[in-house]
């Protein structure tokens, strides 16, 4: 319980480190993946592991439940594959091949039939899985039409047939590969590579989708954070942020504010202002490297994991500080300005900029960014070289 800062439960069936974990949005379930090559599904109310999914051949880096209605789990592994599992039928639906080094993370798109994967082969791949969704949705319709369907009790709600990902490749940053689907001799188009994003000069540790826009952010061992834009059949790099002094472990878009949060093995957490060309705000730890970031699905809360634990933080206050004057005016601070609101007239205007707004870097270093379409900067487990 992060509000009370007490440990509630400990689950200890994995053999070795556990690198990925995710809660289900509506069920009392969470999924975990570790160095024992196993994906485990747990019921935290019953305090037990329900079952184990076998198939990966190396360490598992990340695991995620599908964000919407599908009973699917997405896993990324050092065996160079991404897998989609049906947690109801307990089967592997797809194996996505094409990366030629460890796959450090894989993410679902929040609303579309897309998957994002980042690898130490220096690429980010965007996969189109609309074929898988259509095939499994049709299976549900067929089952229900003959009276055998339904969504309860371990039935094959969304199909349990095993399939192999196409692994179809494309060459060049931002080129579309969906047209290559017809080249699959087996006619399997459950998943195709839509984009291969190339531009990092070293392995990519993390990539994530923007919650509402057609953007991707990535962080890599070249110490850079890159933003990519997708449009139709094209995708291209728009911005590069520089400032970290070691491998970038994680980077994500804030769900409610126009910033990117990143952390690194340089022991800093940085917030980059997308809309303005400011140096990043940086928050530094004395001895601990950062590895992972997470956002609360509803509240303005973030969590950052480091060598010795984690901490929960907010980027800004939800309610601005204010002072009421007898002349029916309210003075308050918001977005770097002291403002006055006239209660009688409803007039709201800025009086002056705050001297300290965005000038303090919280003890971190500087940073820079380069862009072909303007954007600008705050301020896990595994070794720096990703050794076994």
Secondary structure per residue as TSV (DSSP state, phi and psi in degrees):
chain	resnum	aa	ss	phi	psi
A	1	X	-	360.0	107.6
A	2	X	T	-72.9	-20.4
A	3	X	T	-74.9	-39.0
A	4	X	T	-90.8	-11.0
A	5	X	T	58.3	46.4
A	6	X	-	-129.4	149.1
A	7	X	-	-81.0	126.4
A	8	X	-	-94.2	-49.5
A	9	X	-	-143.5	156.4
A	10	X	-	-134.3	129.5
A	11	X	-	-116.5	123.1
A	12	X	-	-133.1	50.4
A	13	X	-	-99.1	-16.5
A	14	X	S	-70.6	150.3
A	15	X	S	-102.9	102.3
A	16	X	S	101.7	-172.2
A	17	X	-	-60.4	147.5
A	18	X	E	-110.5	118.8
A	19	X	E	-101.7	-26.5
A	20	X	E	-132.4	146.6
A	21	X	E	-156.4	150.7
A	22	X	E	-157.7	139.7
A	23	X	E	-90.0	145.3
A	24	X	-	-75.1	145.4
A	25	X	S	-69.2	-33.3
A	26	X	S	-123.7	-26.4
A	27	X	S	-94.5	154.9
A	28	X	S	-77.6	56.0
A	29	X	E	-125.0	151.7
A	30	X	E	-140.4	157.1
A	31	X	E	-120.4	145.9
A	32	X	E	-137.3	153.1
A	33	X	E	-139.3	141.3
A	34	X	E	-144.4	-169.2
A	35	X	T	-77.3	-3.2
A	36	X	T	-88.9	11.2
A	37	X	S	70.3	13.4
A	38	X	-	-110.2	141.1
A	39	X	E	-104.3	123.1
A	40	X	E	-117.3	138.3
A	41	X	E	-110.1	128.8
A	42	X	E	-121.0	150.0
A	43	X	E	-106.9	110.7
A	44	X	T	-78.2	-15.1
A	45	X	T	-76.6	-41.3
A	46	X	T	-83.4	-7.6
A	47	X	T	60.0	43.3
A	48	X	E	-150.9	159.4
A	49	X	E	-81.2	127.5
A	50	X	E	-80.0	-44.8
A	51	X	E	-167.6	169.2
A	52	X	E	-123.0	136.3
A	53	X	E	-102.5	121.9
A	54	X	-	-107.5	145.5
A	55	X	-	162.7	-38.9
A	56	X	-	-67.5	151.1
A	57	X	-	-113.2	9.1
A	58	X	S	-158.4	-176.7
A	59	X	-	-52.7	143.7
A	60	X	E	-102.6	126.2
A	61	X	E	-91.6	-48.5
A	62	X	E	-138.7	152.0
A	63	X	E	-140.6	137.8
A	64	X	E	-144.9	136.0
A	65	X	E	-71.3	151.1
A	66	X	-	-62.4	136.9
A	67	X	S	-72.2	-13.9
A	68	X	S	-118.6	-131.7
A	69	X	S	-87.1	-10.1
A	70	X	-	-83.0	139.1
A	71	X	-	-83.8	61.1
A	72	X	E	-119.2	150.4
A	73	X	E	-123.2	137.8
A	74	X	E	-111.0	128.6
A	75	X	E	-130.7	146.5
A	76	X	E	-123.3	143.6
A	77	X	E	-142.8	159.7
A	78	X	T	-69.8	-7.8
A	79	X	T	-78.6	10.5
A	80	X	S	74.6	17.0
A	81	X	-	-123.6	160.1
A	82	X	E	-117.4	135.2
A	83	X	E	-123.3	145.2
A	84	X	E	-113.4	127.0
A	85	X	E	-116.0	147.9
A	86	X	E	-96.8	112.1
A	87	X	T	-79.4	-8.9
A	88	X	T	-83.2	-49.1
A	89	X	T	-86.9	-9.0
A	90	X	T	61.9	39.2
A	91	X	E	-124.2	159.4
A	92	X	E	-88.8	121.0
A	93	X	E	-86.2	-40.6
A	94	X	E	-145.7	144.7
A	95	X	E	-120.1	114.9
A	96	X	E	-95.0	115.7
A	97	X	-	-114.0	156.1
A	98	X	-	151.0	-35.0
A	99	X	-	-68.6	148.5
A	100	X	S	-119.3	25.6
A	101	X	S	-153.3	-179.9
A	102	X	-	-51.6	136.3
A	103	X	E	-93.0	111.6
A	104	X	E	-81.8	-27.2
A	105	X	E	-161.6	156.6
A	106	X	E	-143.2	136.9
A	107	X	E	-131.5	146.6
A	108	X	E	-80.7	147.5
A	109	X	-	-73.0	141.0
A	110	X	S	-63.9	-25.9
A	111	X	S	-134.1	-24.7
A	112	X	S	-103.5	168.9
A	113	X	S	-83.2	61.3
A	114	X	E	-131.0	149.8
A	115	X	E	-128.0	145.2
A	116	X	E	-118.7	134.3
A	117	X	E	-134.0	142.4
A	118	X	E	-123.9	140.1
A	119	X	E	-139.2	159.1
A	120	X	T	-72.7	-0.6
A	121	X	T	-79.4	9.6
A	122	X	S	77.8	13.1
A	123	X	E	-122.1	158.3
A	124	X	E	-117.9	132.3
A	125	X	E	-114.8	137.4
A	126	X	E	-110.0	122.4
A	127	X	E	-109.0	137.5
A	128	X	E	-97.3	116.7
A	129	X	-	-112.3	24.8
A	130	X	H	-61.4	-31.7
A	131	X	H	-62.9	-40.7
A	132	X	H	-63.8	-43.7
A	133	X	H	-63.1	-44.1
A	134	X	H	-65.5	-41.2
A	135	X	H	-64.0	-44.6
A	136	X	H	-73.4	-32.8
A	137	X	H	-66.3	-37.4
A	138	X	H	-68.1	-33.8
A	139	X	H	-62.7	-41.1
A	140	X	H	-61.5	-45.2
A	141	X	H	-61.9	-41.8
A	142	X	H	-64.4	-42.8
A	143	X	H	-63.1	-43.3
A	144	X	H	-71.0	-30.3
A	145	X	H	-70.1	-24.6
A	146	X	T	-103.6	12.7
A	147	X	T	79.9	11.6
A	148	X	-	-107.4	0.6
A	149	X	-	-86.3	-159.1
A	150	X	-	124.5	167.2
A	151	X	S	-117.1	10.8
A	152	X	S	-105.9	175.7
A	153	X	T	40.2	48.7
A	154	X	T	75.6	8.6
A	155	X	-	-72.0	162.5
A	156	X	-	-78.5	71.8
A	157	X	T	-60.1	-41.4
A	158	X	T	-122.7	27.4
A	159	X	-	84.7	138.9
A	160	X	-	-120.1	10.6
A	161	X	-	-64.4	137.3
A	162	X	-	-81.5	144.1
A	163	X	-	-144.3	157.7
A	164	X	-	-107.9	134.5
A	165	X	-	-64.1	152.0
A	166	X	-	-68.3	-33.3
A	167	X	-	62.1	22.0
A	168	X	-	-68.8	137.4
A	169	X	-	-99.6	160.8
A	170	X	-	-138.7	157.5
A	171	X	-	-116.4	143.0
A	172	X	S	91.9	141.1
A	173	X	T	-64.6	131.3
A	174	X	T	74.6	18.2
A	175	X	E	-96.2	148.3
A	176	X	E	-85.1	142.7
A	177	X	-	-118.6	2.6
A	178	X	G	-64.0	-28.3
A	179	X	G	-67.6	-15.0
A	180	X	G	-78.9	-6.8
A	181	X	G	-57.9	-36.3
A	182	X	G	-64.8	-16.7
A	183	X	G	-79.4	-9.6
A	184	X	-	-69.0	116.1
A	185	X	T	-65.3	-20.1
A	186	X	T	-94.0	0.4
A	187	X	-	68.2	21.1
A	188	X	-	-88.4	112.1
A	189	X	-	-124.0	30.1
A	190	X	S	-61.8	-33.6
A	191	X	S	-148.4	132.4
A	192	X	E	-132.4	151.8
A	193	X	E	-75.2	120.1
A	194	X	E	-88.7	-43.0
A	195	X	E	-140.6	146.8
A	196	X	E	-118.0	115.3
A	197	X	E	-97.2	115.2
A	198	X	E	-120.3	136.9
A	199	X	-	171.3	-28.0
A	200	X	-	-72.1	144.2
A	201	X	S	-95.3	-5.1
A	202	X	S	-140.2	179.5
A	203	X	-	-58.2	143.2
A	204	X	E	-95.2	125.0
A	205	X	E	-92.9	-26.6
A	206	X	E	-155.3	147.9
A	207	X	E	-151.5	145.4
A	208	X	E	-150.6	152.7
A	209	X	E	-80.5	152.9
A	210	X	-	-73.0	142.9
A	211	X	S	-64.1	-27.4
A	212	X	S	-131.1	-21.1
A	213	X	S	-106.3	163.8
A	214	X	S	-84.0	61.8
A	215	X	E	-127.9	152.9
A	216	X	E	-130.8	138.9
A	217	X	E	-117.1	142.2
A	218	X	E	-137.9	150.9
A	219	X	E	-132.4	143.3
A	220	X	E	-143.1	175.4
A	221	X	T	-73.8	-6.1
A	222	X	T	-82.0	6.0
A	223	X	S	72.7	12.5
A	224	X	E	-109.9	152.6
A	225	X	E	-115.7	128.8
A	226	X	E	-121.3	144.7
A	227	X	E	-112.9	133.7
A	228	X	E	-121.9	143.6
A	229	X	E	-113.7	138.3
A	230	X	E	-113.1	136.4
A	231	X	E	-152.9	114.7
A	232	X	T	60.3	-120.4
A	233	X	T	-98.7	11.0
A	234	X	E	-122.1	152.6
A	235	X	E	-147.5	141.2
A	236	X	E	-150.7	158.5
A	237	X	E	-79.0	132.2
A	238	X	E	-108.2	-34.8
A	239	X	E	-146.9	144.5
A	240	X	E	-124.5	128.6
A	241	X	E	-108.2	129.5
A	242	X	E	-124.0	141.4
A	243	X	-	167.4	-31.0
A	244	X	-	-66.9	147.4
A	245	X	S	-106.3	6.0
A	246	X	S	-154.1	-175.5
A	247	X	-	-52.8	134.2
A	248	X	E	-83.0	121.2
A	249	X	E	-85.6	-38.6
A	250	X	E	-155.2	149.0
A	251	X	E	-152.6	138.0
A	252	X	E	-152.7	157.7
A	253	X	E	-81.9	137.3
A	254	X	-	-69.7	138.2
A	255	X	S	-70.3	-25.6
A	256	X	S	-122.0	-15.8
A	257	X	S	-120.9	158.2
A	258	X	S	-87.6	60.2
A	259	X	E	-139.0	161.8
A	260	X	E	-113.2	134.0
A	261	X	E	-108.1	134.9
A	262	X	E	-137.6	155.3
A	263	X	E	-140.2	167.6
A	264	X	E	-153.6	165.0
A	265	X	T	-73.8	-1.2
A	266	X	T	-82.9	8.2
A	267	X	S	73.9	20.2
A	268	X	E	-121.9	151.6
A	269	X	E	-114.6	129.2
A	270	X	E	-125.8	146.6
A	271	X	E	-120.6	122.5
A	272	X	E	-107.7	124.1
A	273	X	E	-78.6	116.0
A	274	X	S	-70.5	-33.5
A	275	X	S	-88.4	-18.6
A	276	X	S	-131.7	150.8
A	277	X	-	-86.3	70.4
A	278	X	-	-107.5	151.5
A	279	X	-	-63.8	147.3
A	280	X	-	-69.5	144.2
A	281	X	E	-75.3	135.6
A	282	X	E	-128.7	138.8
A	283	X	E	-123.9	122.4
A	284	X	E	-112.8	141.6
A	285	X	-	-102.1	153.3
A	286	X	S	-72.9	-42.0
A	287	X	S	-129.2	-8.1
A	288	X	-	-109.0	131.8
A	289	X	-	-80.6	145.1
A	290	X	E	-89.5	148.9
A	291	X	E	-130.1	-31.8
A	292	X	E	-150.0	153.3
A	293	X	E	-131.6	151.0
A	294	X	E	-148.0	150.7
A	295	X	E	-115.5	144.6
A	296	X	-	-69.8	139.1
A	297	X	S	-67.1	-21.0
A	298	X	S	-126.0	-39.0
A	299	X	S	-91.1	163.8
A	300	X	S	-83.2	61.5
A	301	X	-	-127.9	141.9
A	302	X	E	-128.6	157.1
A	303	X	E	-128.5	142.5
A	304	X	E	-128.1	130.1
A	305	X	E	-101.9	137.5
A	306	X	E	-133.0	-172.7
A	307	X	T	-59.0	-31.6
A	308	X	T	-115.7	16.2
A	309	X	E	145.8	-145.1
A	310	X	E	-150.4	166.4
A	311	X	E	-143.6	154.7
A	312	X	E	-106.5	137.6
A	313	X	E	-150.3	163.4
A	314	X	-	-119.1	151.6
A	315	X	S	-86.4	-25.7
A	316	X	S	-154.7	162.9
A	317	X	-	-73.6	145.6
A	318	X	S	-75.6	-33.0
A	319	X	S	-117.8	124.7
A	320	X	-	-69.9	148.3
A	321	X	-	-66.1	142.5
A	322	X	E	-146.5	164.3
A	323	X	E	-141.4	128.8
A	324	X	E	-95.9	131.4
A	325	X	E	-106.4	150.5
A	326	X	T	-60.9	-17.1
A	327	X	T	-85.0	25.4
A	328	X	T	60.3	39.9
A	329	X	E	-126.0	141.8
A	330	X	E	-114.8	123.7
A	331	X	E	-100.9	131.6
A	332	X	E	-149.4	165.2
A	333	X	E	-109.8	131.2
A	334	X	E	-156.1	130.7
A	335	X	T	51.2	44.1
A	336	X	T	85.8	3.1
A	337	X	E	-128.3	145.5
A	338	X	E	-87.3	123.0
A	339	X	E	-120.6	159.3
A	340	X	E	-126.9	133.7
A	341	X	E	-117.1	119.4
A	342	X	E	-86.2	115.2
A	343	X	T	-65.4	-39.2
A	344	X	T	-67.3	-42.6
A	345	X	T	-99.6	-18.3
A	346	X	-	79.7	7.7
A	347	X	-	-75.7	131.9
A	348	X	E	-126.0	122.8
A	349	X	E	-145.0	155.6
A	350	X	E	-85.0	132.5
A	351	X	E	-90.1	-49.9
A	352	X	E	-161.9	153.3
A	353	X	E	-73.4	149.9
A	354	X	-	-79.6	134.5
A	355	X	T	-61.6	-36.0
A	356	X	T	-93.1	1.4
A	357	X	T	-67.8	122.0
A	358	X	T	59.4	10.3
A	359	X	T	-90.1	-24.4
A	360	X	-	-89.0	141.9
A	361	X	-	-107.9	12.4
A	362	X	T	61.2	22.5
A	363	X	T	93.4	13.0
A	364	X	-	-107.4	180.0
A	365	X	-	-87.1	-178.2
A	366	X	-	-83.6	-171.6
A	367	X	-	-169.4	168.4
A	368	X	E	-147.6	168.2
A	369	X	E	-146.5	152.7
A	370	X	E	-124.8	147.0
A	371	X	E	-151.9	146.7
A	372	X	S	-100.6	-13.0
A	373	X	S	-142.4	119.1
A	374	X	-	-48.8	130.6
A	375	X	-	-152.3	160.0
A	376	X	-	-148.3	360.0
A	377	X	-	360.0	360.0
A	378	X	-	360.0	177.2
A	379	X	-	131.0	360.0
A	380	X	-	360.0	-165.2
A	381	X	-	-148.9	134.4
A	382	X	S	133.2	152.1
A	383	X	-	-81.8	172.4
A	384	X	T	-60.8	-32.8
A	385	X	T	-96.0	9.2
A	386	X	-	57.4	36.5
A	387	X	-	-75.4	158.3
A	388	X	-	-75.2	360.0
